Amino acid sequence: MALITCQDVSLAYDSETVASSLSFSVGEGDYLCVVGENGSGKSTLLKAMLGLISPRQGSISLGDGLKSTEIGYLPQQTAAQKDFPASVYEVVLSGRLAACGIRPFYSRKDKELVEENIHRLKICGLRHRCYRELSGGQQQRVLLARALCATSKALLLDEPVAGLDPLVTQELYRLIELINKQTGLTIVMVSHDIPSAVKYASHILHMRSSQAFFGKTADYLRSDVGKLFVELAEDGSGGGSGGGSGGGSVDADGSVSNADSDGDRGGRRV
């Protein structure tokens, strides 16, 4: 069943059309990566899916009883947001605000869901830390846990690995893939990292001034636009941004340990 359907959608930013003729649907359990050049309307599309802005033309509809307030959202962070003076637990708990409605308190169910997602993102050792004291990778884990608290159906992620180093980037990609497979959550993620997009996503939407491609990842890799941009990405970054180490485990405090060739292990903050 389609959770999100876009029909002949055109999007505008500051009164200027940035994308047009977008027609696609996102089904239950899909992992869709939205790729394309800067200014092609990728982030604007996520905001339109959330109902934060209206399409200039066409329609965006939600299926299976899904409401825009029931979609988890991880936007790009501003400098001010990175400096937010709250504890990790408080930030994750705030993901339940929309579910509270007029209720002036968090329920036991809300707090149980927070605990579940703190454990899922392996940030138990960070719960009492101040959010602004965390590394970029740790902050993204916290925000992902917060977004998961807001939904049981769909998660929208706007460049969640932006600014992270290659090791942390791959760890976060693997976490998102695991969440998709274990929970069945539908994921829509904006990314500039085409090699990683085709590695992890089930579907690709490639945006230019209009819809250049939409379909399964295997078909994208066989398409002209897919072949071109995968080749450009690999030529430009030696295999794609965020590539690299495939080994490593994530510790409860948010650190990653990598096994060296001689068997020693070194901790790295994520």
Backbone bond lengths (Angstrom), bond angles and torsions (degrees), N, CA, C in turn:
res aa  C-N    CA-C-N  psi(-1)  N-CA   C-N-CA  omega(-1)  CA-C   N-CA-C  phi
1 M - - - 1.471 - - 1.529 109.95 -
2 A 1.319 117.20 137.89 1.462 121.94 179.49 1.527 110.20 -76.08
3 L 1.319 117.05 126.68 1.462 121.28 175.42 1.521 111.46 -87.83
4 I 1.340 116.38 -36.98 1.462 121.60 -178.63 1.528 108.23 -133.73
5 T 1.327 116.46 126.60 1.471 121.02 -179.96 1.526 109.62 -126.87
6 C 1.321 116.32 125.54 1.465 122.50 174.28 1.526 108.36 -108.21
7 Q 1.313 115.35 128.57 1.459 120.42 -177.62 1.520 110.27 -124.69
8 D 1.346 115.89 109.92 1.467 122.84 177.38 1.535 111.33 50.33
9 V 1.328 115.86 49.50 1.469 121.58 -174.80 1.527 110.98 -87.49
10 S 1.324 114.86 134.63 1.464 122.32 169.04 1.524 107.35 -117.80
11 L 1.346 116.30 140.06 1.454 121.74 -176.47 1.514 110.46 -121.39
12 A 1.316 116.05 143.21 1.462 120.90 179.22 1.524 109.94 -126.97
13 Y 1.329 115.50 147.66 1.464 122.35 176.18 1.520 107.44 -131.65
14 D 1.327 116.65 121.35 1.462 121.82 -175.12 1.523 110.97 53.36
15 S 1.338 114.82 46.41 1.474 124.87 176.78 1.538 113.62 69.37
16 E 1.318 118.26 2.19 1.465 120.95 179.01 1.531 109.51 -106.09
17 T 1.319 116.60 128.16 1.466 120.56 179.21 1.527 109.90 -67.11
18 V 1.341 115.52 125.94 1.465 120.08 -178.69 1.522 112.33 -109.49
19 A 1.320 117.30 -19.23 1.470 120.76 178.32 1.515 108.94 -155.94
20 S 1.326 116.03 147.95 1.457 119.87 -179.46 1.522 110.19 -145.60
21 S 1.324 115.26 164.78 1.473 123.02 175.77 1.528 112.58 57.77
22 L 1.333 116.30 43.58 1.465 120.69 177.14 1.518 109.41 -92.23
23 S 1.322 116.89 116.54 1.464 122.08 178.49 1.532 108.93 -137.30
24 F 1.317 116.06 110.16 1.466 121.13 -179.64 1.527 108.58 -164.34
25 S 1.320 115.99 167.12 1.459 120.56 176.41 1.526 109.41 -135.67
26 V 1.325 115.09 150.08 1.461 122.50 179.53 1.521 107.62 -115.77
27 G 1.331 116.60 119.94 1.454 120.82 -176.12 1.520 113.50 -91.74
28 E 1.320 115.48 171.14 1.458 121.23 177.41 1.521 110.04 -60.40
29 G 1.324 116.33 129.91 1.452 121.47 177.53 1.510 115.32 80.86
30 D 1.340 118.35 -1.78 1.462 120.79 178.01 1.523 110.60 -69.04
31 Y 1.323 115.54 153.31 1.461 122.61 172.47 1.522 105.23 -124.05
32 L 1.331 115.60 97.90 1.457 122.30 -175.83 1.520 110.32 -101.34
33 C 1.327 116.63 126.24 1.458 121.60 172.34 1.527 108.63 -103.37
34 V 1.322 115.30 129.30 1.464 121.94 177.49 1.517 107.54 -102.16
35 V 1.336 116.53 115.92 1.461 121.20 -176.68 1.525 109.42 -121.55
36 G 1.322 115.40 167.12 1.458 120.21 179.78 1.517 110.44 149.09
37 E 1.327 115.85 170.18 1.455 120.63 -177.97 1.525 111.86 -69.49
38 N 1.338 115.79 165.09 1.460 120.80 174.08 1.526 109.73 -58.31
39 G 1.326 116.12 139.09 1.456 120.48 177.06 1.507 114.71 83.00
40 S 1.348 116.79 7.73 1.470 119.19 -178.59 1.528 112.57 -87.25
41 G 1.333 117.72 0.36 1.462 120.50 173.52 1.515 115.36 95.45
42 K 1.326 118.34 17.09 1.466 121.24 -175.79 1.533 111.85 -65.15
43 S 1.331 116.72 -50.72 1.471 120.15 179.39 1.523 110.88 -67.52
44 T 1.328 116.44 -35.05 1.471 120.44 177.58 1.520 110.43 -63.56
45 L 1.326 117.45 -36.26 1.463 121.42 177.58 1.534 110.88 -62.40
46 L 1.331 117.66 -44.14 1.470 119.62 178.44 1.521 110.97 -60.54
47 K 1.327 116.94 -42.41 1.467 120.19 179.68 1.525 111.05 -63.56
48 A 1.328 116.81 -35.98 1.459 120.48 177.36 1.527 110.80 -68.25
49 M 1.341 117.70 -39.36 1.460 120.91 176.79 1.528 111.56 -61.36
50 L 1.333 116.02 -32.97 1.462 121.15 -179.65 1.524 112.57 -82.52
51 G 1.322 116.74 -7.19 1.457 119.94 -178.47 1.518 113.27 80.51
52 L 1.344 117.15 13.15 1.461 120.85 179.97 1.524 111.13 -77.30
53 I 1.335 116.56 -27.61 1.461 121.61 173.59 1.530 107.42 -135.34
54 S 1.315 116.22 160.25 1.464 120.96 179.51 1.522 110.15 -102.39
55 P 1.331 117.56 142.32 1.464 119.44 175.54 1.526 110.40 -62.72
56 R 1.304 116.73 147.57 1.465 120.41 174.71 1.524 109.50 -68.80
57 Q 1.334 115.39 -32.07 1.463 121.20 179.98 1.515 108.37 -149.50
58 G 1.330 116.34 154.03 1.455 121.14 177.41 1.521 112.80 83.65
59 S 1.333 115.59 -169.01 1.467 119.38 -174.90 1.527 111.02 -141.22
60 I 1.322 114.34 150.39 1.464 122.51 173.21 1.520 106.99 -123.99
61 S 1.321 116.93 119.75 1.455 120.71 -177.53 1.520 110.66 -121.40
62 L 1.341 115.21 149.88 1.459 122.73 -179.76 1.518 109.09 -110.51
63 G 1.342 116.35 136.40 1.466 120.99 -178.47 1.509 113.14 -109.64
64 D 1.329 116.31 177.12 1.462 124.06 177.53 1.518 112.08 56.60
65 G 1.319 117.62 33.84 1.454 121.70 177.31 1.513 114.66 71.65
66 L 1.328 117.27 10.56 1.462 121.35 -178.11 1.523 110.69 -69.98
67 K 1.343 115.96 134.94 1.457 122.24 174.54 1.526 108.67 -109.95
68 S 1.329 116.05 151.76 1.463 119.32 -178.43 1.526 111.39 -61.22
69 T 1.342 117.21 -29.12 1.467 120.89 179.46 1.527 112.07 -75.66
70 E 1.346 117.04 -6.96 1.464 121.21 179.35 1.531 112.11 -102.82
71 I 1.323 116.48 10.83 1.458 121.60 178.89 1.529 108.81 -98.82
72 G 1.336 117.55 127.01 1.451 120.79 174.66 1.523 109.94 -73.92
73 Y 1.342 116.40 140.04 1.466 120.14 -173.95 1.523 109.65 -137.82
74 L 1.326 115.80 127.44 1.457 121.83 174.19 1.524 107.34 -118.47
75 P 1.350 117.37 97.01 1.466 120.29 -178.74 1.523 110.66 -81.68
76 Q 1.323 115.49 173.12 1.454 120.10 171.73 1.527 108.46 -68.34
77 Q 1.325 116.02 138.89 1.466 120.59 -177.60 1.529 111.52 -83.95
78 T 1.325 115.79 143.14 1.462 121.37 169.43 1.522 108.41 -91.64
79 A 1.329 116.67 167.14 1.464 120.97 179.35 1.527 110.89 -61.20
80 A 1.341 116.53 -37.83 1.462 120.23 -179.79 1.522 111.30 -66.04
81 Q 1.328 117.13 -39.11 1.459 120.60 -179.98 1.524 111.72 -66.94
82 K 1.335 117.14 -34.66 1.462 120.82 178.54 1.523 111.69 -65.23
83 D 1.333 116.50 -20.45 1.463 121.95 -177.00 1.528 112.01 -102.65
84 F 1.343 116.29 21.38 1.471 121.21 -175.22 1.535 110.25 -68.05
85 P 1.358 118.87 124.95 1.464 122.15 -173.97 1.531 114.11 -89.00
86 A 1.315 117.18 64.35 1.466 121.92 177.94 1.516 108.73 -131.41
87 S 1.323 116.83 161.68 1.462 119.96 177.80 1.524 109.48 -76.33
88 V 1.320 115.47 160.34 1.451 120.97 177.48 1.525 110.28 -57.75
89 Y 1.324 116.95 -44.41 1.467 120.33 -179.56 1.524 110.72 -60.17
90 E 1.326 117.92 -42.81 1.465 121.26 -179.39 1.526 111.39 -64.49
91 V 1.323 116.96 -39.20 1.466 120.19 179.28 1.527 110.05 -64.31
92 V 1.329 117.61 -46.88 1.463 120.76 -179.54 1.530 110.48 -64.41
93 L 1.318 117.06 -42.06 1.466 121.24 179.90 1.524 112.05 -61.68
94 S 1.326 117.14 -31.41 1.466 120.22 -179.31 1.526 112.11 -64.50
95 G 1.335 117.44 -14.72 1.457 120.61 175.23 1.515 113.09 -65.67
96 R 1.330 117.35 -14.27 1.461 121.74 179.50 1.533 113.04 -95.40
97 L 1.319 117.71 3.02 1.472 120.46 -176.24 1.525 112.58 -58.41
98 A 1.332 117.02 -44.94 1.465 119.93 -178.32 1.520 111.15 -62.95
99 A 1.336 117.10 -33.92 1.463 120.84 -178.99 1.529 111.98 -72.89
100 C 1.329 116.49 -20.82 1.473 120.04 -178.98 1.525 111.74 -69.59
101 G 1.332 117.02 -32.45 1.460 119.62 -177.60 1.525 110.30 61.24
102 I 1.335 116.31 -126.71 1.471 120.10 179.58 1.525 111.71 -87.39
103 R 1.332 116.23 -3.43 1.469 119.72 179.22 1.526 109.17 -69.60
104 P 1.360 118.62 123.54 1.474 121.23 -173.73 1.525 114.20 -86.01
105 F 1.318 117.61 20.54 1.466 120.03 -179.07 1.529 109.30 -152.77
106 Y 1.323 115.37 161.13 1.459 121.23 176.43 1.530 108.92 -87.65
107 S 1.314 116.39 136.65 1.458 121.48 -179.71 1.528 111.04 -83.87
108 R 1.328 115.51 171.83 1.456 120.16 175.63 1.527 110.42 -61.58
109 K 1.333 116.67 -38.14 1.466 120.99 178.20 1.523 110.85 -61.79
110 D 1.328 116.90 -41.50 1.460 120.87 177.93 1.527 110.52 -58.05
111 K 1.320 116.06 -47.26 1.469 120.76 -176.52 1.523 111.83 -69.74
112 E 1.336 116.25 -33.40 1.470 119.42 176.68 1.527 110.68 -66.40
113 L 1.334 116.27 -38.52 1.466 120.31 178.74 1.524 110.73 -66.80
114 V 1.318 116.46 -37.65 1.463 120.88 176.56 1.529 110.47 -60.91
115 E 1.331 116.35 -45.96 1.465 120.28 179.16 1.533 111.05 -61.68
116 E 1.312 115.73 -41.40 1.469 120.63 179.74 1.520 111.31 -59.74
117 N 1.327 116.89 -43.78 1.464 120.04 -176.84 1.522 112.56 -79.39
118 I 1.311 118.16 -27.92 1.465 120.84 172.69 1.525 109.32 -63.40
119 H 1.335 116.52 -41.55 1.458 120.23 177.19 1.532 111.21 -69.44
120 R 1.331 116.99 -41.30 1.467 120.67 -178.80 1.523 111.31 -60.79
121 L 1.324 117.52 -38.71 1.468 121.67 -178.97 1.524 112.52 -88.87
122 K 1.355 116.55 1.95 1.468 121.98 176.17 1.525 112.00 56.93
123 I 1.338 116.00 49.15 1.467 120.96 178.14 1.524 110.85 -122.10
124 C 1.326 116.74 26.27 1.470 121.12 -179.26 1.528 111.30 -57.16
125 G 1.329 116.58 -40.90 1.456 120.10 -178.05 1.514 114.43 -72.53
126 L 1.334 116.54 -4.66 1.465 120.86 -178.39 1.526 112.97 -105.92
127 R 1.317 118.44 -3.14 1.469 121.16 -167.41 1.526 114.00 -56.11
128 H 1.336 118.28 -32.62 1.460 120.92 -177.90 1.527 112.72 -98.04
129 R 1.331 117.21 -0.62 1.458 121.18 179.27 1.522 110.72 -75.13
130 C 1.330 115.83 152.30 1.461 120.61 174.59 1.520 108.75 -75.42
131 Y 1.312 116.40 132.46 1.464 121.53 -175.43 1.519 112.04 -56.65
132 R 1.311 118.22 -41.23 1.465 120.38 -174.76 1.534 112.89 -72.09
133 E 1.329 117.03 -10.66 1.465 120.52 178.81 1.537 112.19 -88.86
134 L 1.329 117.30 -5.46 1.460 121.02 -175.45 1.520 112.08 -82.48
135 S 1.325 115.74 160.34 1.466 120.80 172.88 1.524 109.26 -72.55
136 G 1.325 116.21 168.86 1.463 120.01 -179.76 1.510 112.66 -60.03
137 G 1.337 117.27 -42.35 1.456 120.84 179.64 1.517 112.54 -66.14
138 Q 1.340 116.75 -39.09 1.461 120.28 178.07 1.528 110.43 -65.40
139 Q 1.335 116.30 -41.44 1.467 119.60 178.43 1.523 111.23 -60.86
140 Q 1.333 117.48 -40.12 1.460 119.95 -179.95 1.527 111.38 -66.27
141 R 1.323 117.62 -35.58 1.462 120.54 175.80 1.530 110.43 -63.50
142 V 1.327 115.93 -42.48 1.461 120.87 179.57 1.531 110.22 -62.98
143 L 1.321 117.06 -45.28 1.464 121.04 -179.63 1.524 111.66 -67.14
144 L 1.327 116.82 -33.20 1.460 120.41 176.52 1.528 110.17 -67.52
145 A 1.334 116.96 -41.06 1.468 120.74 175.73 1.525 110.16 -61.60
146 R 1.326 116.63 -40.63 1.470 121.42 178.13 1.527 110.73 -62.08
147 A 1.335 116.70 -45.60 1.467 120.95 -179.70 1.527 110.87 -63.45
148 L 1.337 117.10 -37.82 1.465 120.64 179.22 1.524 111.42 -65.41
149 C 1.327 116.80 -29.96 1.465 120.27 179.06 1.525 111.70 -68.82
150 A 1.322 116.84 -17.79 1.459 120.91 -176.19 1.521 113.25 -91.35
151 T 1.337 118.41 -6.77 1.463 118.97 -171.44 1.515 113.10 -149.10
152 S 1.310 114.56 155.69 1.467 120.85 169.94 1.531 110.09 -125.89
153 K 1.352 116.06 6.54 1.463 119.95 -174.95 1.518 114.81 -127.67
154 A 1.332 118.12 -47.16 1.465 120.02 -171.81 1.514 111.71 -143.02
155 L 1.333 114.84 142.46 1.454 122.16 -177.54 1.522 108.55 -131.73
156 L 1.331 117.33 125.44 1.457 123.40 179.30 1.522 109.01 -111.15
157 L 1.334 116.60 124.49 1.459 122.40 -174.80 1.520 109.84 -123.63
158 D 1.334 116.75 123.84 1.459 121.36 -178.25 1.528 109.59 -104.69
159 E 1.331 115.97 98.82 1.460 123.53 179.98 1.535 111.81 48.31
160 P 1.331 118.16 60.34 1.473 120.61 -175.11 1.518 114.71 -66.72
161 V 1.343 118.48 -15.16 1.469 119.94 -178.81 1.523 112.06 -106.23
162 A 1.320 118.13 10.03 1.466 120.69 -178.17 1.525 110.50 -59.64
163 G 1.329 115.98 128.53 1.454 120.96 176.37 1.511 115.29 83.00
164 L 1.332 118.41 0.48 1.463 121.11 -179.04 1.527 110.22 -92.78
165 D 1.330 116.43 153.56 1.464 118.66 179.96 1.527 109.82 -75.84
166 P 1.338 117.97 165.80 1.473 121.24 -172.95 1.521 115.01 -56.91
167 L 1.338 118.00 -41.63 1.459 120.57 -178.83 1.524 111.01 -64.60
168 V 1.328 115.69 -47.91 1.463 120.66 -179.39 1.522 110.50 -64.80
169 T 1.334 116.01 -37.61 1.463 121.24 178.17 1.523 111.03 -57.89
170 Q 1.319 117.13 -48.77 1.459 120.15 -178.19 1.524 111.75 -67.73
171 E 1.326 118.12 -35.80 1.464 120.60 176.57 1.525 110.44 -62.43
172 L 1.347 117.10 -41.10 1.463 120.37 -179.66 1.525 110.70 -69.43
173 Y 1.331 117.19 -40.14 1.463 119.80 176.11 1.530 111.14 -58.89
174 R 1.332 116.21 -42.66 1.463 119.36 -179.38 1.526 111.80 -66.93
175 L 1.324 116.69 -36.16 1.462 120.26 176.61 1.530 111.22 -63.00
176 I 1.331 115.89 -44.01 1.464 120.43 -179.54 1.527 110.19 -64.23
177 E 1.336 116.81 -41.88 1.459 120.48 177.36 1.525 110.74 -61.93
178 L 1.329 117.01 -41.58 1.462 121.75 -179.88 1.523 110.75 -64.08
179 I 1.330 116.93 -41.90 1.466 121.29 178.00 1.525 110.35 -60.55
180 N 1.327 116.15 -44.20 1.461 121.13 178.64 1.527 111.45 -60.28
181 K 1.311 117.24 -44.40 1.464 121.04 -176.64 1.524 112.58 -75.53
182 Q 1.340 117.22 -38.01 1.460 120.04 -175.51 1.521 113.02 -79.88
183 T 1.329 117.29 -35.75 1.469 120.71 -175.13 1.522 113.34 -101.92
184 G 1.353 117.60 -18.29 1.460 119.94 -175.66 1.510 113.47 76.28
185 L 1.341 117.27 9.94 1.461 120.47 177.97 1.527 110.95 -62.23
186 T 1.314 116.27 137.98 1.457 121.36 170.87 1.527 108.15 -75.56
187 I 1.325 116.96 131.69 1.464 121.27 -178.59 1.519 109.67 -123.15
188 V 1.331 115.20 131.56 1.463 122.29 171.73 1.516 106.38 -121.75
189 M 1.320 116.99 117.52 1.462 121.24 -174.68 1.516 111.18 -127.37
190 V 1.317 116.49 128.33 1.462 122.42 172.44 1.522 108.08 -84.00
191 S 1.325 116.54 133.34 1.462 120.37 -178.91 1.516 110.95 -151.06
192 H 1.343 115.82 146.77 1.469 121.35 170.71 1.523 110.36 -97.00
193 D 1.317 116.49 -5.28 1.459 122.56 -173.81 1.531 109.52 -93.34
194 I 1.326 116.31 84.94 1.465 120.75 -175.18 1.531 112.66 -64.23
195 P 1.342 120.37 -43.17 1.471 118.57 177.78 1.530 113.24 -56.78
196 S 1.324 117.77 -40.97 1.460 119.92 178.12 1.523 111.36 -73.58
197 A 1.314 117.11 -33.48 1.463 120.44 178.24 1.523 110.57 -60.34
198 V 1.328 117.02 -46.10 1.471 119.73 -178.11 1.528 111.40 -75.29
199 K 1.323 117.05 -17.05 1.464 120.77 177.63 1.529 111.17 -78.15
200 Y 1.339 117.16 -39.51 1.460 120.48 -170.99 1.530 115.02 -106.32
201 A 1.323 118.70 -30.26 1.464 120.87 -171.83 1.526 112.27 -82.55
202 S 1.327 115.60 151.76 1.467 120.60 174.75 1.522 111.19 -87.25
203 H 1.358 116.52 -26.50 1.462 121.49 -178.76 1.532 109.04 -137.79
204 I 1.336 115.09 153.80 1.464 122.21 179.04 1.529 109.49 -127.34
205 L 1.335 115.16 133.58 1.468 121.69 167.01 1.521 106.52 -115.50
206 H 1.341 116.35 115.74 1.460 120.58 179.14 1.525 107.82 -104.22
207 M 1.335 115.65 118.87 1.457 121.67 -177.78 1.519 110.26 -106.84
208 R 1.332 114.35 135.74 1.459 121.12 168.78 1.526 104.47 -125.32
209 S 1.299 120.11 -128.38 1.467 119.08 173.25 1.530 109.91 -74.51
210 S 1.332 115.03 -17.49 1.462 121.78 174.41 1.529 107.10 -144.17
211 Q 1.297 117.76 -170.12 1.464 121.60 -178.70 1.527 109.84 -77.89
212 A 1.329 116.11 109.77 1.462 119.92 -179.49 1.519 111.66 -83.30
213 F 1.346 116.61 -31.43 1.470 120.22 178.78 1.514 108.99 -162.71
214 F 1.347 115.11 143.03 1.468 121.29 165.70 1.521 107.68 -145.31
215 G 1.323 115.99 131.91 1.456 120.15 177.31 1.517 111.00 163.69
216 K 1.318 116.12 -167.28 1.453 121.13 -179.77 1.529 110.30 -70.10
217 T 1.318 114.77 151.30 1.463 120.31 -176.63 1.521 111.74 -58.72
218 A 1.325 117.62 -40.48 1.467 120.69 179.69 1.524 110.75 -60.15
219 D 1.328 117.36 -38.11 1.466 120.60 178.58 1.529 111.03 -71.84
220 Y 1.326 116.37 -35.10 1.473 120.25 177.38 1.525 110.55 -61.26
221 L 1.331 116.36 -41.83 1.463 120.65 -179.02 1.528 111.79 -65.49
222 R 1.328 117.25 -22.81 1.466 121.31 178.49 1.528 112.61 -92.81
223 S 1.348 115.89 -11.88 1.462 119.65 -177.29 1.523 110.92 -79.34
224 D 1.328 116.54 159.97 1.457 120.63 179.34 1.524 111.52 -62.83
225 V 1.341 116.84 -44.98 1.461 119.29 -178.62 1.515 110.56 -67.09
226 G 1.321 117.32 -37.75 1.454 120.87 178.67 1.517 111.92 -64.69
227 K 1.318 116.44 -48.33 1.464 120.31 179.09 1.525 111.00 -58.08
228 L 1.338 115.97 -43.27 1.458 120.53 -177.59 1.522 111.81 -63.37
229 F 1.336 116.83 -50.13 1.461 119.59 -173.55 1.523 112.67 -76.19
230 V 1.321 118.45 -31.32 1.470 119.77 173.96 1.524 109.65 -64.88
231 E 1.336 116.48 -42.92 1.461 120.04 179.04 1.521 111.15 -64.39
232 L 1.336 117.98 -42.71 1.465 121.39 178.70 1.520 111.00 -62.86
233 A 1.331 116.56 -41.66 1.465 120.75 -179.11 1.522 110.86 -65.06
234 E 1.326 116.22 -42.99 1.465 119.77 -178.97 1.527 110.99 -69.39
235 D 1.335 117.66 -38.14 1.461 120.85 178.17 1.523 111.17 -66.98
236 G 1.344 115.45 -34.08 1.465 119.58 -175.17 1.504 114.78 -83.67
237 S 1.362 117.50 -19.52 1.460 118.23 -174.66 1.513 113.31 -134.89
238 G 1.307 117.76 10.56 1.441 119.41 178.35 1.503 113.13 65.51
239 G 1.362 115.99 37.91 1.461 118.80 178.67 1.492 113.22 116.96
240 G 1.365 116.91 -0.06 1.457 118.31 175.38 1.496 112.23 107.22
241 S 1.330 116.11 145.61 1.437 121.29 178.27 1.498 110.00 -65.50
242 G 1.305 114.39 140.46 1.458 118.88 179.66 1.498 113.18 82.11
243 G 1.337 119.22 6.10 1.446 120.03 178.52 1.503 110.12 -76.17
244 G 1.317 116.50 172.98 1.441 118.17 175.64 1.491 111.94 133.17
245 S 1.320 113.62 -136.77 1.450 121.19 -169.44 1.499 112.66 -56.27
246 G 1.298 116.49 129.76 1.453 121.02 176.81 1.498 111.41 -101.27
247 G 1.368 118.44 -11.70 1.445 121.26 -178.63 1.503 110.95 -90.67
248 G 1.323 116.11 177.01 1.456 119.55 175.56 1.496 111.81 117.28
249 S 1.338 114.97 149.46 1.454 120.53 177.30 1.512 109.21 -126.16
250 V 1.328 116.51 153.89 1.446 121.82 -177.00 1.517 109.03 -101.81
251 D 1.333 116.34 122.74 1.448 120.49 -179.30 1.519 110.50 -86.13
252 A 1.328 117.22 167.12 1.459 121.89 -174.00 1.517 112.76 -65.70
253 D 1.356 117.55 -24.59 1.459 119.14 -179.04 1.517 112.49 -90.06
254 G 1.340 116.78 7.11 1.450 120.57 177.83 1.503 113.85 92.28
255 S 1.337 118.57 8.25 1.452 119.99 177.23 1.512 110.16 -94.91
256 V 1.331 115.44 154.82 1.463 121.27 178.55 1.514 108.31 -112.93
257 S 1.312 116.34 131.03 1.456 121.01 176.43 1.512 108.93 -106.22
258 N 1.321 117.11 129.82 1.456 122.32 179.32 1.519 109.91 -114.47
259 A 1.317 115.95 133.87 1.451 119.59 177.64 1.520 109.53 -80.83
260 D 1.354 116.45 124.93 1.447 120.86 175.91 1.525 109.36 -82.41
261 S 1.328 117.07 170.48 1.456 121.01 -175.83 1.521 112.42 -64.05
262 D 1.371 116.17 -24.78 1.453 118.03 -179.75 1.523 112.50 -93.88
263 G 1.346 116.41 4.73 1.454 120.48 175.85 1.505 113.99 95.96
264 D 1.371 118.32 -9.50 1.462 119.94 176.89 1.512 108.91 -72.24
265 R 1.342 116.11 155.11 1.459 120.75 -179.52 1.500 109.10 -122.65
266 G 1.326 114.54 134.13 1.455 119.08 179.21 1.512 109.46 -119.04
267 G 1.320 117.83 135.23 1.461 121.25 -179.06 1.507 111.08 -85.61
268 R 1.305 116.70 143.39 1.455 122.08 178.76 1.505 107.91 -135.51
269 R 1.310 116.80 129.87 1.462 120.71 179.48 1.511 110.11 -72.31
270 V 1.329 116.24 137.62 1.455 120.75 -179.61 1.513 109.49 -110.92
